[in-house]
Amino acid sequence: MIVKVISLFNDKYFYLFVKYALVYHLQKIQNSLLKLDYKKYSDNVKWWLFLTALKNSKEKLAKKILYSINKKNEKILFWMWQLGNKAALKELLKKSRVNFYTLYAYETANKNFFIKNKIIFNTISNPKYDQTNPWDVLKFWDELKKRKDLFIFAKELDSNKSIALKAIVLDKAFKYKYNFFITPKIYDDKNLTFKSFVYAIARQESRFIPASVSRSYALGTMQMMPFLVRHYKGDVFKQFDYTINIKLGAKHLKWLFSKLRDPLMVAYAYNGGIGFVNRKVKPFFKYKGKYEPFLSMELIPFDESREYGKKVIANYVIYNHLLLDNNLTLHKLLKK
């Protein structure tokens, strides 16, 4: 019999050990982790060691660990900038794709992203796929994996009946270099600021595809869970009608805002639930320091919720500009 001995320190999931020691405040383990030779670990492990060092006010060590990370994506460049590297800011400003990190950098430099929101000319009366038909949506995703002539595929979807699908095809056709933020007429509200937040959630949840169904059976444009639909006395079988689905989603958002107020907290709650926010998110945001709220945002325990919050508030700022043309910024939202 062959016995395979697995060392925790060689395990590709070692980053989880480092992560949990940090987010669950295991101080003695954190102290021991900071004595490790960080250079021999993967980028994922180094990232959580970096956060551990920064959280423990060991800035010099944090900087060394951060600079040893091989893949310098937007997140790493952002933190290099936060730790004083002005060249990293210049690198961020070269990025054309908008996300939380690049948007914050662009705001700092008073620079604007190129945002494309008008992509439909209605040249097709009967598009190849109807975004309100769940079977069509499934076929669309299958064809998207196989198609090579993506610009031709986009022309086949040039209709208001398939605007969300066309935006996704164009995104892939341009190799995700540009920013397509469509504004389909799916919801109206006198409170345009709230409307912008609804659009921000809808884009993140479904990319505005009415007939979306997730692996966890979340439904429609706003990806409403069946239990939540029933809670708001909605019909589970009518959630592919975006007018019905979005009204329920907006109703839930208004309730979340009445409890949490802060758009970032509401975004976390829409994804993970209000109990998750109260127990696992808010405690991190009690910290003070020059790296807040960014450090707290990186310490959200659930990976999905952590990234979801960043994406939604970036969407929120962009839709505020598209729908209101006002001066809302990440700097104002994060009070920086």
C-alpha positions in Angstrom: 0.0 0.0 0.0 1.3 3.4 -1.0 0.7 6.2 1.5 0.7 9.7 0.1 1.7 12.3 2.6 0.3 15.8 1.9 2.0 18.8 3.4 -0.3 21.7 4.2 2.4 24.1 3.0 2.7 22.4 -0.4 -1.0 22.2 -0.9 -2.4 24.4 -3.7 -5.2 25.3 -1.3 -2.8 26.7 1.3 -4.1 30.1 0.5 -7.4 29.2 2.2 -5.5 28.5 5.4 -3.8 31.9 5.2 -7.1 33.6 4.3 -9.1 32.1 7.1 -6.4 32.9 9.7 -6.8 36.5 8.6 -10.5 36.9 8.2 -11.3 35.0 11.4 -8.7 36.9 13.4 -6.4 34.0 14.4 -3.6 36.2 15.5 -1.1 33.6 16.7 -1.3 31.9 13.3 -1.0 35.2 11.5 2.2 35.9 13.4 3.6 32.6 12.4 2.6 33.0 8.7 4.4 36.3 8.5 7.7 34.5 9.3 7.4 32.2 6.3 9.6 32.5 3.2 6.8 34.1 1.0 8.9 33.9 -2.2 8.3 30.1 -2.7 4.5 30.3 -2.7 2.0 30.9 -5.4 0.6 34.3 -6.3 -2.7 33.4 -4.5 -0.9 32.6 -1.3 1.3 35.7 -1.6 -1.8 37.9 -2.0 -3.3 36.7 1.4 0.1 37.0 3.0 0.3 40.6 1.7 -3.1 41.4 3.3 -2.0 39.7 6.5 1.1 41.8 6.7 -0.8 45.0 5.9 -3.5 44.3 8.4 -0.7 43.8 11.0 0.8 47.2 10.2 3.9 45.6 8.7 4.0 47.8 5.6 7.6 47.1 4.5 7.0 43.3 4.6 3.6 43.8 2.8 5.3 45.8 0.1 8.0 43.1 -0.5 5.3 40.4 -0.7 3.2 42.5 -3.1 6.1 43.2 -5.4 6.9 39.5 -5.5 3.6 38.6 -7.1 4.2 37.6 -10.7 0.9 38.6 -12.3 0.5 42.4 -12.0 -3.2 42.7 -12.7 -5.3 45.8 -12.0 -5.7 44.8 -8.3 -2.0 44.4 -7.7 -1.2 47.7 -9.6 -3.9 49.4 -7.5 -2.3 48.3 -4.2 1.2 49.1 -5.5 -0.1 52.6 -6.1 -1.7 52.8 -2.6 1.7 51.9 -1.1 3.3 54.8 -2.9 4.2 53.6 -6.4 3.2 56.4 -8.8 4.3 54.4 -11.8 1.6 51.8 -10.9 -1.0 54.5 -11.2 0.3 55.3 -14.7 -0.1 51.7 -15.6 -3.7 51.6 -14.4 -4.4 54.7 -16.5 -3.3 52.8 -19.6 -6.1 50.2 -19.0 -9.1 50.7 -21.2 -11.4 48.2 -19.4 -13.4 49.7 -16.6 -13.5 48.0 -13.2 -13.4 49.1 -9.6 -9.6 49.6 -9.5 -9.3 51.3 -12.9 -12.3 53.5 -12.3 -10.9 54.8 -9.0 -7.6 55.6 -10.8 -9.3 57.4 -13.7 -11.3 59.5 -11.2 -8.1 60.4 -9.4 -6.5 61.6 -12.7 -9.8 63.3 -13.8 -9.8 61.0 -16.8 -12.9 59.5 -18.6 -13.5 56.0 -19.8 -14.9 55.3 -23.2 -18.4 53.9 -22.5 -20.6 52.6 -25.3 -24.3 52.3 -24.4 -26.0 52.7 -27.8 -25.5 49.5 -29.8 -28.9 48.8 -31.4 -30.0 50.0 -34.8 -32.9 47.5 -35.2 -31.9 46.3 -38.6 -33.3 42.8 -37.8 -37.0 42.4 -37.3 -36.7 38.7 -36.2 -33.3 38.2 -34.5 -31.7 34.8 -34.3 -32.4 34.5 -30.6 -35.0 36.1 -28.4 -33.6 37.1 -25.0 -37.0 36.5 -23.3 -37.1 32.9 -24.3 -35.0 30.6 -22.0 -34.5 28.0 -24.7 -33.2 30.6 -27.1 -30.8 31.9 -24.4 -29.4 28.4 -23.8 -28.9 28.0 -27.6 -27.3 31.5 -27.7 -24.7 30.6 -25.0 -23.9 27.3 -26.8 -23.4 29.1 -30.2 -21.3 31.8 -28.6 -18.7 29.2 -27.6 -18.4 28.0 -31.2 -18.8 31.1 -33.4 -15.7 32.6 -34.9 -17.3 35.4 -36.9 -18.5 37.3 -33.9 -19.2 40.6 -35.7 -21.5 38.8 -38.1 -23.1 37.1 -35.1 -23.7 40.5 -33.5 -25.5 41.8 -36.7 -27.8 38.8 -36.5 -28.9 40.1 -33.0 -29.4 43.7 -34.0 -32.8 44.1 -32.4 -34.3 45.3 -29.2 -35.5 41.8 -28.7 -31.9 40.7 -28.3 -30.0 43.8 -27.2 -28.5 42.1 -24.2 -27.2 39.2 -26.2 -25.7 41.5 -28.8 -23.8 43.4 -26.1 -22.2 40.2 -24.8 -21.2 39.1 -28.4 -19.6 42.6 -29.0 -17.8 42.3 -25.7 -16.2 39.1 -26.8 -15.6 40.3 -30.4 -13.6 43.3 -29.1 -11.7 41.0 -26.7 -13.1 42.7 -23.7 -11.1 45.9 -24.4 -14.1 48.2 -24.5 -17.0 49.0 -22.1 -20.5 48.2 -23.2 -23.1 49.5 -20.7 -26.4 49.2 -22.4 -29.5 51.1 -21.1 -32.5 49.1 -22.2 -35.9 50.4 -21.2 -36.5 47.9 -18.5 -37.4 50.0 -15.5 -38.5 53.5 -14.7 -38.4 55.5 -11.5 -38.7 59.1 -10.6 -35.7 58.6 -8.3 -33.0 58.4 -11.0 -30.3 57.6 -8.4 -32.2 54.5 -7.3 -32.9 53.6 -10.9 -29.1 53.7 -11.6 -28.6 51.3 -8.7 -31.3 48.9 -10.2 -29.4 49.0 -13.5 -26.1 48.4 -11.7 -27.6 45.2 -10.1 -29.3 44.0 -13.3 -26.1 44.3 -15.3 -24.1 42.4 -12.7 -26.8 39.7 -12.2 -27.8 38.9 -15.7 -26.3 41.4 -18.2 -30.0 42.3 -18.7 -31.0 39.0 -20.1 -34.6 38.5 -19.0 -34.6 34.7 -19.4 -31.6 34.1 -17.2 -31.5 31.1 -14.8 -28.5 30.5 -12.5 -27.3 27.2 -11.2 -29.0 28.0 -7.9 -32.3 28.7 -9.8 -32.2 32.4 -9.4 -34.5 33.8 -12.1 -34.8 36.7 -14.5 -33.0 40.0 -15.0 -32.6 40.6 -11.3 -31.9 36.9 -10.5 -34.6 36.6 -7.9 -34.5 33.4 -5.9 -37.9 31.5 -5.9 -38.3 31.9 -2.1 -37.8 35.6 -2.4 -40.3 35.8 -5.2 -42.9 34.1 -3.1 -42.0 36.3 -0.1 -42.9 39.4 -2.2 -46.1 37.5 -3.4 -44.8 37.2 -6.9 -45.4 34.4 -9.5 -42.3 32.2 -9.9 -43.5 31.2 -13.4 -43.6 34.8 -14.6 -40.0 35.9 -13.8 -38.9 35.9 -17.4 -41.1 38.9 -17.9 -38.6 41.6 -17.0 -41.3 44.2 -16.0 -42.5 41.8 -13.3 -39.0 40.5 -12.3 -37.5 44.0 -12.0 -40.4 45.4 -9.9 -39.8 42.6 -7.4 -36.0 43.1 -7.4 -36.5 46.9 -6.9 -38.9 46.2 -4.1 -36.3 44.0 -2.4 -33.6 46.7 -3.0 -35.7 49.4 -1.4 -36.1 47.2 1.7 -32.4 46.6 1.8 -31.7 50.4 1.5 -34.2 51.0 4.4 -32.0 48.7 6.6 -28.5 49.4 5.4 -28.5 52.7 3.5 -25.0 52.4 2.2 -25.0 51.3 -1.5 -21.9 49.1 -1.0 -23.5 47.3 1.9 -26.7 46.9 -0.1 -24.7 45.3 -2.9 -23.2 42.8 -0.5 -26.6 42.0 0.9 -28.2 41.5 -2.5 -25.6 38.9 -3.2 -25.2 37.3 0.2 -28.1 38.3 2.3 -28.6 40.9 5.0 -27.6 38.5 7.8 -24.3 37.9 6.1 -23.7 41.6 5.9 -24.5 42.2 9.6 -22.4 39.2 10.8 -19.5 39.0 8.3 -19.1 42.3 6.5 -19.9 45.2 8.8 -17.4 44.2 11.5 -14.5 44.7 9.0 -15.6 48.3 8.2 -15.2 49.4 11.8 -11.4 49.6 11.3 -9.7 53.0 10.7 -6.6 53.7 8.7 -5.1 55.1 5.6 -5.9 52.0 3.6 -9.6 52.0 4.4 -12.2 51.2 3.1 -10.1 49.3 0.5 -8.4 46.9 3.0 -11.8 46.0 4.5 -13.2 45.4 1.1 -10.5 42.9 0.4 -11.2 41.1 3.6 -14.8 40.1 2.9 -14.8 36.3 3.7 -16.9 35.1 0.7 -15.0 35.5 -2.6 -18.2 36.0 -4.7 -19.6 38.7 -2.5 -16.3 40.5 -2.2 -15.9 40.9 -6.0 -19.7 41.4 -6.5 -19.6 44.5 -4.2 -16.8 46.1 -6.2 -18.4 45.4 -9.5 -21.8 46.8 -8.5 -20.6 50.1 -7.1 -18.5 50.6 -10.2 -21.6 49.9 -12.3 -23.6 52.3 -10.1 -21.2 55.2 -10.7 -21.3 54.5 -14.5 -25.1 54.3 -14.7 -25.4 57.5 -12.6 -23.4 59.3 -15.3 -25.4 57.6 -18.1 -28.9 58.2 -16.7 -28.4 61.4 -14.7 -25.1 62.9 -16.0 -24.2 63.8 -12.5 -20.9 63.8 -10.6 -21.2 60.7 -8.4 -17.8 59.1 -8.0 -16.3 56.2 -6.2 -14.4 58.7 -4.2 -17.6 60.2 -2.9 -19.2 56.8 -2.3 -16.2 55.6 -0.3 -15.7 59.0 1.3 -12.1 59.3 0.1 
